Amino acid sequence: MVFGFPDVGLVGVIAAAHLVEELKLEEVAYLDSTLLPPLVVLHEGLPHSSIRIFAGEGLLLVISEAPVPAEAVYPIMDGLMEWGRSKKIKMMVSLGGIPVEDRQDIKELKGFAAASCPEALKIAEDKQIEILQEGYIVGTQAIMLQKASDIGVPAIALLAQCFYNYPDPEAAAEVLRVLGKITDIKVDVAKLLAKGEEIRLRGRDVMKRTQEEMSKMKKPQELDIPMYVS
């Protein structure tokens, strides 16, 4: 079960949207809640929930096309993960970004992993994915890792270096490459990179609204260095 939510650089949602397109995934469910803003997403003139679930290729993919309000993050993620557990999901993976201050100067982006348990961490290590040894994770990925640990479902958060305030399709391509290392989910990212400028333009408004919710969730804390307590 893969999660792609608006976050720094819109990495998760850009990557998830590319998976839906490339794998021809089928919409199988959607989430409706009074905790979400009263909006629908229009595609080809028809209304859709902002949070939808797609399936195919042995995969369940959750994508949100609008930022989740900070006060709704806990119950929304709790509901989605309990639903996933009811489907006997073997692993949960969240796609996202990790902001870096000198992003514009980085030519080859790096992907990182964090995990909910030692077994999941070993999967990433065995595939030679760099582990995020110290730091903070804030938002939907943080809740996924903590709840997955509580309910005993292996989970991995995959993060690519990205811009904080700008849609970053290159980072989305990198996180998809890393996803291909730990799963059978492999997609060509050439189209994603070719549409980079279009994605950046289309994502500006969503990025602005996402920034507002990230600020409420103390997202800038991910740039901090934690104290070490033995």
Helices and strands as residue ranges (DSSP letters): E 2-4, G 8-10, H 11-23, E 26-30, E 41-43, E 46-48, E 51-56, E 59-64, G 70-72, H 73-86, E 92-99, G 103-105, E 111-115, H 118-126, E 130-131, H 140-151, E 155-162, H 169-182, H 190-194, H 196-202, H 204-216, G 219-223
